[in-house]
Amino acid sequence: MRTLNQEQLRREALEIALWAEGEQVLPQDVLAKLELLGSDGDQETGVGNAYEGDGSRLPGLGPLASFGSWQSVAATILRKTDDSAGFDQSSTLFAVIRWIIFEHQFMTMPFLANIISDSRSVSISSLSLSPAISAVTALVGGLVTPDALTGIINSLKKIGQLAVENKGHEEKNSNVQQGVLTIVNGDLRLGLLRTTVRMQYRTGKGYQQLNQQITVSRLFGSLDYDKCIRNAETLLKWDGQDVDRWVRTASSSSYPPNTSPAWGS
């Protein structure tokens, strides 16, 4: 474990405390995204979470033993990310500022190391969603196990079913968020995938996605075990959450996967 002096420990604790309270003044680049996304009007949110591990051994929990597993530590930090951003994963209501702040809070999560942030753009249509699956596979396939990738795709199809069944405007933006927790070779990785799909209601056919270009973005990082242990006292004060509850909290968790043939064409 890396050893820090008292001044470094104080700075680290302050960083975590400020992050947990949420941003009081948002950076200009974050505020700029508000103008790009527009108003909340004809928009909805669909969230899915997926967890899968390779069974590899993780370090000892030490003072965090009461959590029972590192997965629960990670799920608790993710719960705090929700709280600090005022973001409700169980709701389909879209609040643009909460959407933006959650992404910012995830990216600046003090317990995350080796963060990767990039995106991939593809074209989809009402007859073909497979490019979206290909984009997700390209973005995360090298970061997760094959079983985890299957779980992510299955969760995305649940979000698709939620979007189809969630009644709203004749045309709407479905803002998709896919959370990922996975273990690969002893590395506990936290991930976030996002995109927005424009949909239209057609009598007799329900909601269908329009022909469009979408951008799938990813944020991925590794849980810093040593930092968690150094700040165990703070983590133990937060509202604990196990990984199963984290998966179930997502708004799409109770839906079956969408079975449209468009996923495979």
N, C-alpha and C positions, 0 to 999 in steps of 0.2 A: 504494500500500500504506500502511495506517495505521502510523504510527511510534509505538513505545512506549518509555518510558524504562526504565532498568535495573531499577528496582523492579517495574514492571508486567510486564516480561519474566520476572522471577523468580517472581512470583505466578502467571503463566500457566503456567510450567513446572511449578510445584508442583501446580497444579490438575490438569494432565494426568497427572502421576505418581501422584497419589492416586486418580484415576479408573481408571487402568490397573491398579492393584493390587486394585481392587474395594472395595466398601464393607465396612468393619470393623464399623460399627454402623449398622444400617438405620434410616431415619426411621420415626416412628410410623405415618404414613399408608401406608407400604410394608408394615410388619408387619401392619397391620389387614387387608390384602388376603389374607394367609395364612388367616385365619379364614373369609373369604368363600369361598375356593376349596376348602377342606376338605383331605382326605387324598389321597395319591397312588393309593390302591387301584384303583378301576375306571376309571382314566383313561389316556389315551394322548396323544402329541403328534404332530402332522403338520405338517411345515415345507415350504414352497416358496419359491423365490427367483426373481425375474424382473428382467431388464435389457433396456432398449430406449432408444435415444437419437434425437434429431432431427437429428444430424449437425452441430449448431451448434458454432462455434469456442469453445474453452476457453482460459483464460490459459496462459502458459508455465509449465512445471513448475519451472524454475530448479534449485535444489539437489535437487529430487525427480526429476530426469530419469531416474534409473535405474529408476524404477517403470514407465516407458514410457507411462503415461497417467494421467489423473486418476481414471478408473474403477478402476484398480488401487490407487491411493491410498485411495479410498473403501472398496474391498473389504478392504484391509488393516486399516483402522480398524474395519470390521464384524467382521473376524476377531478383533481385539483385544477388541471388545465381548463376543463369545462367551467368550473366554478369561477375561476379568475377572469374568464372571458364572458361570463354570463350566457354561455351557450348550452342549450338544452337539446341533447342528442335524441331524446324521445319524442320531440315535436316535429311536425312537418311545416310549421309556420316559419317563414323566411324573414330574418332580420339582418339586413345587409351589414350593419356595423358589427353585430355579433359574429357573423360569418368571417369577416376580415380580422377581427381581433383574435378569434380562436386560432386562425392560421399563424398570426404573429406570436401568440403565446406558445404555440407548439414549436415554432422555429427557435424561440428564445428560451425554451425549457432548460433550466440550469442543470438538470441531471442527464442531459443528452449530449453525447460526444460523436464526433465523426459524422456530422450532418451532411447529407446529400440533398440537393434541391435542384430539380430540373423538370422538363416537360416534353411531351410528344404530341404532335397534331396529326389528326387523321380525318377522313371523310366518312360519314355514316349516312344511311338512308333508312326508310321504313322497312326495306327488304333485307338490309344487311347491317348487323351490329358487330360482325366479326372483327372489323378493323379496330373497334374499341377494345375488344378482348386482346387483340394482338398488341395494341399499345400498352396495355397493362402488363402483359407478359414480358414485353421488351423492357419496361421500366423496373419491374420487381423480380423478374424470373431469376436473376443472379443473386438476389438478396434473401430469398426464402426457399424453403424446401418444396419439392413438387407437391406434397400434400397441402402445404400452406397455400400455394398458388391455386390449387383446386378449391380450397376453402374461400379464398378471396373472390374468385370468379363466381362461385355459388352465392356468396353474399351480395355481389353486384347484381346478380339476377333477382335476388330478393328485393333490392332497391328498385329494380325495374318493375317488379310486380306492384310495389307500393305506388310508384308513379302512375301506373296504369289504372289503379283502383282509386287513387286519391282525387276526388272530384274538385274541380276549381273552374278557372276561366276556360274559354274556348281554346285559347292558346296560352301556354305557360312555359316558364323556364323551370326545369327540374334540376336543382343544384345538388349534385351527388357528392357525398363524402364517405370514403371507405377507410376505416381505421384498421391497422394491422399490428398484431403482436406476434412475434415469432422468435424461436430460438434456433440458432445455427452454430454448431461447433462451439458451444459455450458462450455465444454472443447473444444477448437478449436485445432484439431490435424492435423499435417502435416506428411505425410508419403511418403516413397519411396520403391518400390518393383523392384527387378532386377533379371534377369536370362539371360542365353545365350542358344539358340537352334541351333543345327547344321542342315542345310537343304540341300537337293539335288534336282537338276532339272531333271525331268524325262519326256522325250518326250511324249506328249499327255496327261500328267497328271499335268504338271507344277511343282512347288516347293512342296516338302513334307518333313516333319521332319524325321530324321533318328531315329532308335532305339537308345536310349541313356539315360544316367543319367544326370539330370539337378539339379542345386541347386538354389532355390528361396530364395533370401535374403531380409530382411526388415529393414528399418530404420524408426522409428516413434518417434515423440515427441510432446509436447504440447506448444502452443504459450504462452509466458510469457507476459501477458497483462501489468503488472506493468513496466517491463523493456521497453516495446514499448512506453509507455506513458512518462517514464523518458527521453527517447531519441527521442521524437517526432520531435524535430528540425531536426535531421539527417534523419529520415524516410521521412519527408515532402520534402526533397531535392532530393529523389530518383525518378526514372521514375515510376510513379504510374501505377498500372494495376489492373483491376477488375477481379473477379474470372472467369467470362464468357470468357474473353479474354485469361486468363491462360489456360482454357480448350481447346479453339480453336487453340492456338499456337502449340500444339503438332502435330507431323508429321502424326499421324494416325487419327486425328479428323474428316477429311472429308470422311473417308472410312466407308462402312457399316460393321457390325460385320461379321466375317467369319462364314459360316454356315456348316462347315464340321461336319458330324456325329461323328467324333473322339472326339469332346468336351464332348460328353455325354456317351462315352463308355470306 
